[in-house]
């Protein structure tokens, strides 16, 4: 486990080097976050009205999910996934350009994503369907449902890890992209995929450290009994968490793009050591 974490850390540092050389990549998760918040806000009113109606009738809303509610939930998932995948495709497309040594720009990434709108919508439709089905299982089976959903969700994440890089680099349909993602994982890394886990551990530790520092900062401001100091501390904390989230999302996009290039053609890409990738993602021994 220590060796896997060390390799994940090394891969993250290589991804960070790419991000440092092209900080415009941070704009894509920022735009994605703003748009997803707008989408979420647009669904709050109808959902709130249904919640109020359910409570007024004295019934448990979560136990009487109507067809209309499921349709609304599916629509929400579909729009959210579409927005997220759109900007992920733009980010990954620019990352691939950078890794190939090509000129990059935010407009080029957005243009690439616009050119893949049908494929992005198709994959969003698949992801929304999977998301809704997992929610239905979770609600009907309680604790067991949560465990089942957790395992299925993990398997889905692993299986679709390279779907966005495939969509960004090829004009293929969403189903073919999922199939290719699974095939690349099976052929190159087997079950030793540690990319998401490694980055998750690293940023989990960073998030814990950020929480501790935030508590100290806000606590100090409160001890000063100064409203301006409290406001400034709160703003610094919020901006810090936003920046950390943007960096994580950008690194994941760069990471996935580099791994896709390596898995497809054995290309280590700019800023990545090929022997490091071979060690971190060696095929599973039978």
Order of alpha helices (4+ residues) and beta strands (2+ residues): alpha-alpha-alpha-alpha-alpha-alpha-alpha-alpha-alpha-alpha
